[in-house]
Amino acid sequence: MSTPRRDRLYPRPHKTRHAWFLENDEPGTQPRQALIVSWRRHSYQWHARILYVVDVEGDPDPAVIERWVPREALRPVRADPNAAFGLR
């Protein structure tokens, strides 16, 4: 007897933690993949504490940057673990 589908699937995350981060609006600026750690509100504006990776010239290991950024600099990435692992 097979396992019911609901028992084989991972629950969808309630919060989006993955995002694209755009540091500035200058042409040629590449968005970075970011992980949202937490949120705070100050004077009716939301800011996210994020982590992202930067390649360091001459070093084989990247640097991990942590900083607060305005909500407007982020775009959420909706992730479905079932699709990622081919369970759909």
N, CA, C and O atoms as a Maestro MAE file, in Angstrom:
{
 s_m_m2io_version
 :::
 2.0.0
}

f_m_ct {
 s_m_title
 :::
 protein
 m_atom[352] {
  # First column is atom index #
  i_m_mmod_type
  r_m_x_coord
  r_m_y_coord
  r_m_z_coord
  i_m_residue_number
  s_m_chain_name
  s_m_pdb_residue_name
  s_m_pdb_atom_name
  i_m_atomic_number
  :::
  1 25 0.835 -1.172 0.000 1 A "MET " " N  " 7
  2 3 0.000 0.000 0.000 1 A "MET " " CA " 6
  3 2 0.885 1.243 0.000 1 A "MET " " C  " 6
  4 15 1.858 1.310 0.751 1 A "MET " " O  " 8
  5 25 0.558 2.219 -0.830 2 A "SER " " N  " 7
  6 3 1.410 3.403 -0.935 2 A "SER " " CA " 6
  7 2 1.041 4.449 0.120 2 A "SER " " C  " 6
  8 15 -0.053 4.433 0.684 2 A "SER " " O  " 8
  9 25 1.976 5.345 0.363 3 A "THR " " N  " 7
  10 3 1.781 6.429 1.321 3 A "THR " " CA " 6
  11 2 0.903 7.513 0.689 3 A "THR " " C  " 6
  12 15 1.096 7.849 -0.480 3 A "THR " " O  " 8
  13 25 -0.055 8.064 1.438 4 A "PRO " " N  " 7
  14 3 -0.880 9.139 0.871 4 A "PRO " " CA " 6
  15 2 -0.019 10.329 0.439 4 A "PRO " " C  " 6
  16 15 1.017 10.609 1.042 4 A "PRO " " O  " 8
  17 25 -0.454 11.010 -0.592 5 A "ARG " " N  " 7
  18 3 0.309 12.123 -1.160 5 A "ARG " " CA " 6
  19 2 0.605 13.204 -0.121 5 A "ARG " " C  " 6
  20 15 1.710 13.746 -0.097 5 A "ARG " " O  " 8
  21 25 -0.369 13.525 0.738 6 A "ARG " " N  " 7
  22 3 -0.160 14.576 1.736 6 A "ARG " " CA " 6
  23 2 0.961 14.222 2.713 6 A "ARG " " C  " 6
  24 15 1.583 15.119 3.283 6 A "ARG " " O  " 8
  25 25 1.225 12.941 2.914 7 A "ASP " " N  " 7
  26 3 2.290 12.514 3.808 7 A "ASP " " CA " 6
  27 2 3.652 12.489 3.112 7 A "ASP " " C  " 6
  28 15 4.684 12.447 3.781 7 A "ASP " " O  " 8
  29 25 3.666 12.514 1.798 8 A "ARG " " N  " 7
  30 3 4.930 12.515 1.059 8 A "ARG " " CA " 6
  31 2 5.434 13.913 0.769 8 A "ARG " " C  " 6
  32 15 6.618 14.085 0.481 8 A "ARG " " O  " 8
  33 25 4.567 14.927 0.835 9 A "LEU " " N  " 7
  34 3 4.939 16.292 0.479 9 A "LEU " " CA " 6
  35 2 5.403 17.079 1.699 9 A "LEU " " C  " 6
  36 15 4.926 16.869 2.814 9 A "LEU " " O  " 8
  37 25 6.341 17.988 1.462 10 A "TYR " " N  " 7
  38 3 6.792 18.898 2.510 10 A "TYR " " CA " 6
  39 2 5.787 20.037 2.626 10 A "TYR " " C  " 6
  40 15 5.206 20.440 1.618 10 A "TYR " " O  " 8
  41 25 5.565 20.566 3.829 11 A "PRO " " N  " 7
  42 3 4.668 21.718 3.939 11 A "PRO " " CA " 6
  43 2 5.301 22.953 3.293 11 A "PRO " " C  " 6
  44 15 6.513 23.151 3.377 11 A "PRO " " O  " 8
  45 25 4.483 23.770 2.656 12 A "ARG " " N  " 7
  46 3 4.988 25.007 2.051 12 A "ARG " " CA " 6
  47 2 5.376 25.970 3.162 12 A "ARG " " C  " 6
  48 15 4.682 26.050 4.175 12 A "ARG " " O  " 8
  49 25 6.475 26.704 2.993 13 A "PRO " " N  " 7
  50 3 6.880 27.657 4.035 13 A "PRO " " CA " 6
  51 2 5.839 28.764 4.196 13 A "PRO " " C  " 6
  52 15 5.268 29.236 3.212 13 A "PRO " " O  " 8
  53 25 5.599 29.171 5.426 14 A "HIS " " N  " 7
  54 3 4.651 30.244 5.696 14 A "HIS " " CA " 6
  55 2 5.265 31.608 5.430 14 A "HIS " " C  " 6
  56 15 4.560 32.548 5.065 14 A "HIS " " O  " 8
  57 25 6.575 31.721 5.612 15 A "LYS " " N  " 7
  58 3 7.284 32.985 5.392 15 A "LYS " " CA " 6
  59 2 8.297 32.798 4.274 15 A "LYS " " C  " 6
  60 15 8.932 31.750 4.152 15 A "LYS " " O  " 8
  61 25 8.429 33.827 3.474 16 A "THR " " N  " 7
  62 3 9.455 33.802 2.438 16 A "THR " " CA " 6
  63 2 10.748 34.326 3.035 16 A "THR " " C  " 6
  64 15 10.793 35.451 3.532 16 A "THR " " O  " 8
  65 25 11.784 33.533 2.990 17 A "ARG " " N  " 7
  66 3 13.086 33.941 3.519 17 A "ARG " " CA " 6
  67 2 14.100 34.224 2.415 17 A "ARG " " C  " 6
  68 15 15.125 34.857 2.668 17 A "ARG " " O  " 8
  69 25 13.829 33.767 1.202 18 A "HIS " " N  " 7
  70 3 14.734 34.011 0.087 18 A "HIS " " CA " 6
  71 2 14.285 35.260 -0.655 18 A "HIS " " C  " 6
  72 15 13.087 35.497 -0.817 18 A "HIS " " O  " 8
  73 25 15.249 36.061 -1.108 19 A "ALA " " N  " 7
  74 3 14.901 37.282 -1.828 19 A "ALA " " CA " 6
  75 2 16.036 37.674 -2.760 19 A "ALA " " C  " 6
  76 15 17.179 37.249 -2.591 19 A "ALA " " O  " 8
  77 25 15.699 38.488 -3.740 20 A "TRP " " N  " 7
  78 3 16.694 39.162 -4.560 20 A "TRP " " CA " 6
  79 2 16.908 40.534 -3.943 20 A "TRP " " C  " 6
  80 15 15.948 41.220 -3.593 20 A "TRP " " O  " 8
  81 25 18.167 40.933 -3.810 21 A "PHE " " N  " 7
  82 3 18.539 42.219 -3.213 21 A "PHE " " CA " 6
  83 2 19.219 43.062 -4.268 21 A "PHE " " C  " 6
  84 15 20.211 42.637 -4.861 21 A "PHE " " O  " 8
  85 25 18.696 44.258 -4.512 22 A "LEU " " N  " 7
  86 3 19.290 45.192 -5.470 22 A "LEU " " CA " 6
  87 2 19.864 46.363 -4.683 22 A "LEU " " C  " 6
  88 15 19.128 47.146 -4.083 22 A "LEU " " O  " 8
  89 25 21.192 46.469 -4.697 23 A "GLU " " N  " 7
  90 3 21.882 47.445 -3.866 23 A "GLU " " CA " 6
  91 2 21.626 48.885 -4.300 23 A "GLU " " C  " 6
  92 15 21.506 49.775 -3.457 23 A "GLU " " O  " 8
  93 25 21.541 49.120 -5.606 24 A "ASN " " N  " 7
  94 3 21.264 50.471 -6.105 24 A "ASN " " CA " 6
  95 2 20.594 50.382 -7.469 24 A "ASN " " C  " 6
  96 15 20.469 49.299 -8.040 24 A "ASN " " O  " 8
  97 25 20.169 51.520 -7.983 25 A "ASP " " N  " 7
  98 3 19.450 51.559 -9.257 25 A "ASP " " CA " 6
  99 2 20.341 51.865 -10.455 25 A "ASP " " C  " 6
  100 15 19.834 52.103 -11.551 25 A "ASP " " O  " 8
  101 25 21.638 51.862 -10.270 26 A "GLU " " N  " 7
  102 3 22.546 52.175 -11.378 26 A "GLU " " CA " 6
  103 2 22.483 51.089 -12.446 26 A "GLU " " C  " 6
  104 15 22.375 49.907 -12.121 26 A "GLU " " O  " 8
  105 25 22.550 51.482 -13.727 27 A "PRO " " N  " 7
  106 3 22.542 50.481 -14.798 27 A "PRO " " CA " 6
  107 2 23.713 49.501 -14.644 27 A "PRO " " C  " 6
  108 15 24.832 49.898 -14.319 27 A "PRO " " O  " 8
  109 25 23.435 48.236 -14.881 28 A "GLY " " N  " 7
  110 3 24.481 47.212 -14.794 28 A "GLY " " CA " 6
  111 2 24.627 46.583 -13.427 28 A "GLY " " C  " 6
  112 15 25.366 45.611 -13.275 28 A "GLY " " O  " 8
  113 25 23.939 47.114 -12.427 29 A "THR " " N  " 7
  114 3 24.009 46.521 -11.093 29 A "THR " " CA " 6
  115 2 23.264 45.196 -11.091 29 A "THR " " C  " 6
  116 15 22.104 45.128 -11.495 29 A "THR " " O  " 8
  117 25 23.925 44.158 -10.641 30 A "GLN " " N  " 7
  118 3 23.330 42.817 -10.597 30 A "GLN " " CA " 6
  119 2 22.649 42.588 -9.253 30 A "GLN " " C  " 6
  120 15 23.224 42.905 -8.212 30 A "GLN " " O  " 8
  121 25 21.430 42.042 -9.257 31 A "PRO " " N  " 7
  122 3 20.823 41.679 -7.972 31 A "PRO " " CA " 6
  123 2 21.564 40.510 -7.343 31 A "PRO " " C  " 6
  124 15 22.147 39.677 -8.036 31 A "PRO " " O  " 8
  125 25 21.530 40.466 -6.035 32 A "ARG " " N  " 7
  126 3 22.190 39.393 -5.288 32 A "ARG " " CA " 6
  127 2 21.136 38.509 -4.623 32 A "ARG " " C  " 6
  128 15 20.055 38.976 -4.264 32 A "ARG " " O  " 8
  129 25 21.462 37.242 -4.465 33 A "GLN " " N  " 7
  130 3 20.607 36.348 -3.699 33 A "GLN " " CA " 6
  131 2 20.814 36.666 -2.222 33 A "GLN " " C  " 6
  132 15 21.948 36.801 -1.761 33 A "GLN " " O  " 8
  133 25 19.719 36.783 -1.490 34 A "ALA " " N  " 7
  134 3 19.819 37.137 -0.073 34 A "ALA " " CA " 6
  135 2 18.918 36.230 0.756 34 A "ALA " " C  " 6
  136 15 17.943 35.663 0.263 34 A "ALA " " O  " 8
  137 25 19.270 36.115 2.010 35 A "LEU " " N  " 7
  138 3 18.472 35.380 2.980 35 A "LEU " " CA " 6
  139 2 17.977 36.391 4.010 35 A "LEU " " C  " 6
  140 15 18.783 37.074 4.642 35 A "LEU " " O  " 8
  141 25 16.659 36.492 4.183 36 A "ILE " " N  " 7
  142 3 16.087 37.426 5.143 36 A "ILE " " CA " 6
  143 2 16.110 36.763 6.513 36 A "ILE " " C  " 6
  144 15 15.561 35.678 6.703 36 A "ILE " " O  " 8
  145 25 16.756 37.434 7.468 37 A "VAL " " N  " 7
  146 3 16.891 36.899 8.814 37 A "VAL " " CA " 6
  147 2 15.793 37.438 9.727 37 A "VAL " " C  " 6
  148 15 15.200 36.686 10.500 37 A "VAL " " O  " 8
  149 25 15.522 38.745 9.636 38 A "SER " " N  " 7
  150 3 14.487 39.335 10.485 38 A "SER " " CA " 6
  151 2 14.013 40.656 9.890 38 A "SER " " C  " 6
  152 15 14.600 41.181 8.944 38 A "SER " " O  " 8
  153 25 12.931 41.178 10.474 39 A "TRP " " N  " 7
  154 3 12.331 42.436 10.038 39 A "TRP " " CA " 6
  155 2 12.212 43.385 11.221 39 A "TRP " " C  " 6
  156 15 12.084 42.956 12.367 39 A "TRP " " O  " 8
  157 25 12.255 44.704 10.923 40 A "ARG " " N  " 7
  158 3 11.961 45.703 11.937 40 A "ARG " " CA " 6
  159 2 11.301 46.902 11.257 40 A "ARG " " C  " 6
  160 15 11.507 47.156 10.070 40 A "ARG " " O  " 8
  161 25 10.511 47.624 12.029 41 A "ARG " " N  " 7
  162 3 9.841 48.804 11.495 41 A "ARG " " CA " 6
  163 2 10.331 50.019 12.258 41 A "ARG " " C  " 6
  164 15 10.397 50.011 13.487 41 A "ARG " " O  " 8
  165 25 10.672 51.061 11.522 42 A "HIS " " N  " 7
  166 3 11.127 52.308 12.118 42 A "HIS " " CA " 6
  167 2 10.457 53.452 11.368 42 A "HIS " " C  " 6
  168 15 10.658 53.613 10.165 42 A "HIS " " O  " 8
  169 25 9.669 54.236 12.074 43 A "SER " " N  " 7
  170 3 8.962 55.383 11.473 43 A "SER " " CA " 6
  171 2 8.148 54.972 10.246 43 A "SER " " C  " 6
  172 15 8.259 55.594 9.190 43 A "SER " " O  " 8
  173 25 7.351 53.953 10.383 44 A "TYR " " N  " 7
  174 3 6.453 53.467 9.330 44 A "TYR " " CA " 6
  175 2 7.171 52.880 8.113 44 A "TYR " " C  " 6
  176 15 6.539 52.658 7.080 44 A "TYR " " O  " 8
  177 25 8.452 52.630 8.212 45 A "GLN " " N  " 7
  178 3 9.195 51.998 7.118 45 A "GLN " " CA " 6
  179 2 9.781 50.680 7.609 45 A "GLN " " C  " 6
  180 15 10.325 50.592 8.710 45 A "GLN " " O  " 8
  181 25 9.657 49.658 6.764 46 A "TRP " " N  " 7
  182 3 10.169 48.338 7.098 46 A "TRP " " CA " 6
  183 2 11.573 48.154 6.562 46 A "TRP " " C  " 6
  184 15 11.892 48.590 5.456 46 A "TRP " " O  " 8
  185 25 12.418 47.496 7.365 47 A "HIS " " N  " 7
  186 3 13.780 47.131 6.978 47 A "HIS " " CA " 6
  187 2 13.979 45.656 7.283 47 A "HIS " " C  " 6
  188 15 13.432 45.129 8.252 47 A "HIS " " O  " 8
  189 25 14.764 45.002 6.450 48 A "ALA " " N  " 7
  190 3 15.070 43.584 6.643 48 A "ALA " " CA " 6
  191 2 16.552 43.418 6.958 48 A "ALA " " C  " 6
  192 15 17.408 44.079 6.370 48 A "ALA " " O  " 8
  193 25 16.828 42.540 7.881 49 A "ARG " " N  " 7
  194 3 18.218 42.144 8.152 49 A "ARG " " CA " 6
  195 2 18.491 40.967 7.239 49 A "ARG " " C  " 6
  196 15 17.833 39.931 7.332 49 A "ARG " " O  " 8
  197 25 19.474 41.132 6.348 50 A "ILE " " N  " 7
  198 3 19.736 40.102 5.345 50 A "ILE " " CA " 6
  199 2 21.178 39.611 5.428 50 A "ILE " " C  " 6
  200 15 22.054 40.263 5.997 50 A "ILE " " O  " 8
  201 25 21.386 38.445 4.843 51 A "LEU " " N  " 7
  202 3 22.717 37.879 4.635 51 A "LEU " " CA " 6
  203 2 22.884 37.644 3.144 51 A "LEU " " C  " 6
  204 15 21.966 37.164 2.479 51 A "LEU " " O  " 8
  205 25 24.055 37.983 2.619 52 A "TYR " " N  " 7
  206 3 24.367 37.662 1.233 52 A "TYR " " CA " 6
  207 2 25.859 37.431 1.093 52 A "TYR " " C  " 6
  208 15 26.636 37.776 1.983 52 A "TYR " " O  " 8
  209 25 26.252 36.852 -0.019 53 A "VAL " " N  " 7
  210 3 27.638 36.442 -0.239 53 A "VAL " " CA " 6
  211 2 28.276 37.336 -1.291 53 A "VAL " " C  " 6
  212 15 27.658 37.674 -2.301 53 A "VAL " " O  " 8
  213 25 29.530 37.714 -1.034 54 A "VAL " " N  " 7
  214 3 30.304 38.527 -1.971 54 A "VAL " " CA " 6
  215 2 31.615 37.806 -2.257 54 A "VAL " " C  " 6
  216 15 32.311 37.383 -1.334 54 A "VAL " " O  " 8
  217 25 31.949 37.668 -3.533 55 A "ASP " " N  " 7
  218 3 33.243 37.091 -3.895 55 A "ASP " " CA " 6
  219 2 34.341 38.112 -3.636 55 A "ASP " " C  " 6
  220 15 34.223 39.276 -4.017 55 A "ASP " " O  " 8
  221 25 35.420 37.661 -2.977 56 A "VAL " " N  " 7
  222 3 36.544 38.529 -2.654 56 A "VAL " " CA " 6
  223 2 37.680 38.203 -3.605 56 A "VAL " " C  " 6
  224 15 38.107 37.053 -3.710 56 A "VAL " " O  " 8
  225 25 38.162 39.218 -4.292 57 A "GLU " " N  " 7
  226 3 39.246 39.011 -5.264 57 A "GLU " " CA " 6
  227 2 40.495 38.504 -4.554 57 A "GLU " " C  " 6
  228 15 40.933 39.080 -3.558 57 A "GLU " " O  " 8
  229 25 41.061 37.426 -5.073 58 A "GLY " " N  " 7
  230 3 42.279 36.844 -4.513 58 A "GLY " " CA " 6
  231 2 42.036 35.873 -3.368 58 A "GLY " " C  " 6
  232 15 42.984 35.281 -2.852 58 A "GLY " " O  " 8
  233 25 40.796 35.700 -2.965 59 A "ASP " " N  " 7
  234 3 40.484 34.773 -1.872 59 A "ASP " " CA " 6
  235 2 39.534 33.710 -2.410 59 A "ASP " " C  " 6
  236 15 38.517 34.054 -3.011 59 A "ASP " " O  " 8
  237 25 39.837 32.426 -2.210 60 A "PRO " " N  " 7
  238 3 38.947 31.381 -2.730 60 A "PRO " " CA " 6
  239 2 37.612 31.305 -1.987 60 A "PRO " " C  " 6
  240 15 36.635 30.785 -2.525 60 A "PRO " " O  " 8
  241 25 37.564 31.823 -0.750 61 A "ASP " " N  " 7
  242 3 36.333 31.781 0.031 61 A "ASP " " CA " 6
  243 2 35.586 33.116 -0.078 61 A "ASP " " C  " 6
  244 15 36.197 34.180 0.017 61 A "ASP " " O  " 8
  245 25 34.279 33.058 -0.273 62 A "PRO " " N  " 7
  246 3 33.511 34.308 -0.326 62 A "PRO " " CA " 6
  247 2 33.305 34.890 1.071 62 A "PRO " " C  " 6
  248 15 33.450 34.198 2.078 62 A "PRO " " O  " 8
  249 25 32.968 36.156 1.107 63 A "ALA " " N  " 7
  250 3 32.653 36.826 2.369 63 A "ALA " " CA " 6
  251 2 31.136 36.845 2.545 63 A "ALA " " C  " 6
  252 15 30.393 37.026 1.581 63 A "ALA " " O  " 8
  253 25 30.690 36.660 3.772 64 A "VAL " " N  " 7
  254 3 29.267 36.728 4.091 64 A "VAL " " CA " 6
  255 2 29.003 38.101 4.704 64 A "VAL " " C  " 6
  256 15 29.624 38.480 5.698 64 A "VAL " " O  " 8
  257 25 28.075 38.840 4.099 65 A "ILE " " N  " 7
  258 3 27.745 40.190 4.541 65 A "ILE " " CA " 6
  259 2 26.380 40.160 5.225 65 A "ILE " " C  " 6
  260 15 25.438 39.540 4.731 65 A "ILE " " O  " 8
  261 25 26.291 40.834 6.361 66 A "GLU " " N  " 7
  262 3 25.027 40.982 7.077 66 A "GLU " " CA " 6
  263 2 24.743 42.471 7.185 66 A "GLU " " C  " 6
  264 15 25.613 43.245 7.585 66 A "GLU " " O  " 8
  265 25 23.509 42.879 6.825 67 A "ARG " " N  " 7
  266 3 23.166 44.294 6.933 67 A "ARG " " CA " 6
  267 2 21.660 44.494 6.912 67 A "ARG " " C  " 6
  268 15 20.904 43.599 6.536 67 A "ARG " " O  " 8
  269 25 21.239 45.679 7.320 68 A "TRP " " N  " 7
  270 3 19.842 46.080 7.261 68 A "TRP " " CA " 6
  271 2 19.615 46.837 5.962 68 A "TRP " " C  " 6
  272 15 20.404 47.708 5.599 68 A "TRP " " O  " 8
  273 25 18.535 46.504 5.262 69 A "VAL " " N  " 7
  274 3 18.205 47.183 4.005 69 A "VAL " " CA " 6
  275 2 16.711 47.520 3.996 69 A "VAL " " C  " 6
  276 15 15.916 46.841 4.645 69 A "VAL " " O  " 8
  277 25 16.331 48.574 3.257 70 A "PRO " " N  " 7
  278 3 14.905 48.902 3.166 70 A "PRO " " CA " 6
  279 2 14.140 47.835 2.384 70 A "PRO " " C  " 6
  280 15 14.689 47.194 1.488 70 A "PRO " " O  " 8
  281 25 12.896 47.657 2.726 71 A "ARG " " N  " 7
  282 3 12.042 46.661 2.079 71 A "ARG " " CA " 6
  283 2 12.002 46.845 0.573 71 A "ARG " " C  " 6
  284 15 11.915 45.867 -0.169 71 A "ARG " " O  " 8
  285 25 12.065 48.081 0.118 72 A "GLU " " N  " 7
  286 3 11.975 48.376 -1.313 72 A "GLU " " CA " 6
  287 2 13.136 47.795 -2.118 72 A "GLU " " C  " 6
  288 15 13.020 47.658 -3.336 72 A "GLU " " O  " 8
  289 25 14.246 47.449 -1.474 73 A "ALA " " N  " 7
  290 3 15.417 46.901 -2.169 73 A "ALA " " CA " 6
  291 2 15.319 45.388 -2.362 73 A "ALA " " C  " 6
  292 15 16.220 44.784 -2.944 73 A "ALA " " O  " 8
  293 25 14.237 44.767 -1.880 74 A "LEU " " N  " 7
  294 3 14.096 43.305 -1.922 74 A "LEU " " CA " 6
  295 2 12.919 42.882 -2.788 74 A "LEU " " C  " 6
  296 15 11.905 43.574 -2.871 74 A "LEU " " O  " 8
  297 25 13.079 41.729 -3.430 75 A "ARG " " N  " 7
  298 3 11.995 41.070 -4.161 75 A "ARG " " CA " 6
  299 2 11.945 39.631 -3.685 75 A "ARG " " C  " 6
  300 15 12.948 38.925 -3.789 75 A "ARG " " O  " 8
  301 25 10.797 39.163 -3.159 76 A "PRO " " N  " 7
  302 3 10.723 37.805 -2.627 76 A "PRO " " CA " 6
  303 2 10.873 36.741 -3.703 76 A "PRO " " C  " 6
  304 15 10.487 36.938 -4.855 76 A "PRO " " O  " 8
  305 25 11.435 35.627 -3.309 77 A "VAL " " N  " 7
  306 3 11.539 34.452 -4.172 77 A "VAL " " CA " 6
  307 2 10.730 33.361 -3.502 77 A "VAL " " C  " 6
  308 15 11.117 32.847 -2.453 77 A "VAL " " O  " 8
  309 25 9.627 33.014 -4.095 78 A "ARG " " N  " 7
  310 3 8.768 31.966 -3.538 78 A "ARG " " CA " 6
  311 2 9.403 30.610 -3.833 78 A "ARG " " C  " 6
  312 15 9.710 30.296 -4.983 78 A "ARG " " O  " 8
  313 25 9.594 29.826 -2.804 79 A "ALA " " N  " 7
  314 3 10.232 28.526 -2.959 79 A "ALA " " CA " 6
  315 2 9.260 27.420 -2.592 79 A "ALA " " C  " 6
  316 15 8.542 27.517 -1.597 79 A "ALA " " O  " 8
  317 25 9.240 26.375 -3.396 80 A "ASP " " N  " 7
  318 3 8.434 25.208 -3.107 80 A "ASP " " CA " 6
  319 2 9.369 24.007 -2.992 80 A "ASP " " C  " 6
  320 15 9.890 23.531 -4.000 80 A "ASP " " O  " 8
  321 25 9.587 23.510 -1.763 81 A "PRO " " N  " 7
  322 3 10.533 22.395 -1.601 81 A "PRO " " CA " 6
  323 2 10.099 21.144 -2.350 81 A "PRO " " C  " 6
  324 15 10.946 20.328 -2.717 81 A "PRO " " O  " 8
  325 25 8.803 20.971 -2.587 82 A "ASN " " N  " 7
  326 3 8.333 19.791 -3.308 82 A "ASN " " CA " 6
  327 2 8.783 19.813 -4.761 82 A "ASN " " C  " 6
  328 15 9.183 18.789 -5.314 82 A "ASN " " O  " 8
  329 25 8.713 20.987 -5.372 83 A "ALA " " N  " 7
  330 3 9.166 21.114 -6.760 83 A "ALA " " CA " 6
  331 2 10.684 20.936 -6.838 83 A "ALA " " C  " 6
  332 15 11.194 20.330 -7.780 83 A "ALA " " O  " 8
  333 25 11.393 21.462 -5.856 84 A "ALA " " N  " 7
  334 3 12.855 21.370 -5.858 84 A "ALA " " CA " 6
  335 2 13.337 19.921 -5.788 84 A "ALA " " C  " 6
  336 15 14.370 19.580 -6.365 84 A "ALA " " O  " 8
  337 25 12.594 19.075 -5.085 85 A "PHE " " N  " 7
  338 3 12.980 17.684 -4.929 85 A "PHE " " CA " 6
  339 2 12.169 16.739 -5.803 85 A "PHE " " C  " 6
  340 15 12.215 15.522 -5.623 85 A "PHE " " O  " 8
  341 25 11.423 17.303 -6.753 86 A "GLY " " N  " 7
  342 3 10.699 16.491 -7.722 86 A "GLY " " CA " 6
  343 2 9.561 15.682 -7.133 86 A "GLY " " C  " 6
  344 15 9.288 14.577 -7.603 86 A "GLY " " O  " 8
  345 25 8.894 16.200 -6.121 87 A "LEU " " N  " 7
  346 3 7.825 15.458 -5.467 87 A "LEU " " CA " 6
  347 2 6.444 15.836 -5.986 87 A "LEU " " C  " 6
  348 15 5.455 15.258 -5.535 87 A "LEU " " O  " 8
  349 25 6.338 16.750 -6.886 88 A "ARG " " N  " 7
  350 3 5.018 17.174 -7.389 88 A "ARG " " CA " 6
  351 2 4.518 16.238 -8.439 88 A "ARG " " C  " 6
  352 15 3.427 16.436 -8.974 88 A "ARG " " O  " 8
  :::
 }
 m_bond[351] {
  # First column is bond index #
  i_m_from
  i_m_to
  i_m_order
  :::
  1 1 2 1
  2 2 3 1
  3 3 4 2
  4 3 5 1
  5 5 6 1
  6 6 7 1
  7 7 8 2
  8 7 9 1
  9 9 10 1
  10 10 11 1
  11 11 12 2
  12 11 13 1
  13 13 14 1
  14 14 15 1
  15 15 16 2
  16 15 17 1
  17 17 18 1
  18 18 19 1
  19 19 20 2
  20 19 21 1
  21 21 22 1
  22 22 23 1
  23 23 24 2
  24 23 25 1
  25 25 26 1
  26 26 27 1
  27 27 28 2
  28 27 29 1
  29 29 30 1
  30 30 31 1
  31 31 32 2
  32 31 33 1
  33 33 34 1
  34 34 35 1
  35 35 36 2
  36 35 37 1
  37 37 38 1
  38 38 39 1
  39 39 40 2
  40 39 41 1
  41 41 42 1
  42 42 43 1
  43 43 44 2
  44 43 45 1
  45 45 46 1
  46 46 47 1
  47 47 48 2
  48 47 49 1
  49 49 50 1
  50 50 51 1
  51 51 52 2
  52 51 53 1
  53 53 54 1
  54 54 55 1
  55 55 56 2
  56 55 57 1
  57 57 58 1
  58 58 59 1
  59 59 60 2
  60 59 61 1
  61 61 62 1
  62 62 63 1
  63 63 64 2
  64 63 65 1
  65 65 66 1
  66 66 67 1
  67 67 68 2
  68 67 69 1
  69 69 70 1
  70 70 71 1
  71 71 72 2
  72 71 73 1
  73 73 74 1
  74 74 75 1
  75 75 76 2
  76 75 77 1
  77 77 78 1
  78 78 79 1
  79 79 80 2
  80 79 81 1
  81 81 82 1
  82 82 83 1
  83 83 84 2
  84 83 85 1
  85 85 86 1
  86 86 87 1
  87 87 88 2
  88 87 89 1
  89 89 90 1
  90 90 91 1
  91 91 92 2
  92 91 93 1
  93 93 94 1
  94 94 95 1
  95 95 96 2
  96 95 97 1
  97 97 98 1
  98 98 99 1
  99 99 100 2
  100 99 101 1
  101 101 102 1
  102 102 103 1
  103 103 104 2
  104 103 105 1
  105 105 106 1
  106 106 107 1
  107 107 108 2
  108 107 109 1
  109 109 110 1
  110 110 111 1
  111 111 112 2
  112 111 113 1
  113 113 114 1
  114 114 115 1
  115 115 116 2
  116 115 117 1
  117 117 118 1
  118 118 119 1
  119 119 120 2
  120 119 121 1
  121 121 122 1
  122 122 123 1
  123 123 124 2
  124 123 125 1
  125 125 126 1
  126 126 127 1
  127 127 128 2
  128 127 129 1
  129 129 130 1
  130 130 131 1
  131 131 132 2
  132 131 133 1
  133 133 134 1
  134 134 135 1
  135 135 136 2
  136 135 137 1
  137 137 138 1
  138 138 139 1
  139 139 140 2
  140 139 141 1
  141 141 142 1
  142 142 143 1
  143 143 144 2
  144 143 145 1
  145 145 146 1
  146 146 147 1
  147 147 148 2
  148 147 149 1
  149 149 150 1
  150 150 151 1
  151 151 152 2
  152 151 153 1
  153 153 154 1
  154 154 155 1
  155 155 156 2
  156 155 157 1
  157 157 158 1
  158 158 159 1
  159 159 160 2
  160 159 161 1
  161 161 162 1
  162 162 163 1
  163 163 164 2
  164 163 165 1
  165 165 166 1
  166 166 167 1
  167 167 168 2
  168 167 169 1
  169 169 170 1
  170 170 171 1
  171 171 172 2
  172 171 173 1
  173 173 174 1
  174 174 175 1
  175 175 176 2
  176 175 177 1
  177 177 178 1
  178 178 179 1
  179 179 180 2
  180 179 181 1
  181 181 182 1
  182 182 183 1
  183 183 184 2
  184 183 185 1
  185 185 186 1
  186 186 187 1
  187 187 188 2
  188 187 189 1
  189 189 190 1
  190 190 191 1
  191 191 192 2
  192 191 193 1
  193 193 194 1
  194 194 195 1
  195 195 196 2
  196 195 197 1
  197 197 198 1
  198 198 199 1
  199 199 200 2
  200 199 201 1
  201 201 202 1
  202 202 203 1
  203 203 204 2
  204 203 205 1
  205 205 206 1
  206 206 207 1
  207 207 208 2
  208 207 209 1
  209 209 210 1
  210 210 211 1
  211 211 212 2
  212 211 213 1
  213 213 214 1
  214 214 215 1
  215 215 216 2
  216 215 217 1
  217 217 218 1
  218 218 219 1
  219 219 220 2
  220 219 221 1
  221 221 222 1
  222 222 223 1
  223 223 224 2
  224 223 225 1
  225 225 226 1
  226 226 227 1
  227 227 228 2
  228 227 229 1
  229 229 230 1
  230 230 231 1
  231 231 232 2
  232 231 233 1
  233 233 234 1
  234 234 235 1
  235 235 236 2
  236 235 237 1
  237 237 238 1
  238 238 239 1
  239 239 240 2
  240 239 241 1
  241 241 242 1
  242 242 243 1
  243 243 244 2
  244 243 245 1
  245 245 246 1
  246 246 247 1
  247 247 248 2
  248 247 249 1
  249 249 250 1
  250 250 251 1
  251 251 252 2
  252 251 253 1
  253 253 254 1
  254 254 255 1
  255 255 256 2
  256 255 257 1
  257 257 258 1
  258 258 259 1
  259 259 260 2
  260 259 261 1
  261 261 262 1
  262 262 263 1
  263 263 264 2
  264 263 265 1
  265 265 266 1
  266 266 267 1
  267 267 268 2
  268 267 269 1
  269 269 270 1
  270 270 271 1
  271 271 272 2
  272 271 273 1
  273 273 274 1
  274 274 275 1
  275 275 276 2
  276 275 277 1
  277 277 278 1
  278 278 279 1
  279 279 280 2
  280 279 281 1
  281 281 282 1
  282 282 283 1
  283 283 284 2
  284 283 285 1
  285 285 286 1
  286 286 287 1
  287 287 288 2
  288 287 289 1
  289 289 290 1
  290 290 291 1
  291 291 292 2
  292 291 293 1
  293 293 294 1
  294 294 295 1
  295 295 296 2
  296 295 297 1
  297 297 298 1
  298 298 299 1
  299 299 300 2
  300 299 301 1
  301 301 302 1
  302 302 303 1
  303 303 304 2
  304 303 305 1
  305 305 306 1
  306 306 307 1
  307 307 308 2
  308 307 309 1
  309 309 310 1
  310 310 311 1
  311 311 312 2
  312 311 313 1
  313 313 314 1
  314 314 315 1
  315 315 316 2
  316 315 317 1
  317 317 318 1
  318 318 319 1
  319 319 320 2
  320 319 321 1
  321 321 322 1
  322 322 323 1
  323 323 324 2
  324 323 325 1
  325 325 326 1
  326 326 327 1
  327 327 328 2
  328 327 329 1
  329 329 330 1
  330 330 331 1
  331 331 332 2
  332 331 333 1
  333 333 334 1
  334 334 335 1
  335 335 336 2
  336 335 337 1
  337 337 338 1
  338 338 339 1
  339 339 340 2
  340 339 341 1
  341 341 342 1
  342 342 343 1
  343 343 344 2
  344 343 345 1
  345 345 346 1
  346 346 347 1
  347 347 348 2
  348 347 349 1
  349 349 350 1
  350 350 351 1
  351 351 352 2
  :::
 }
}
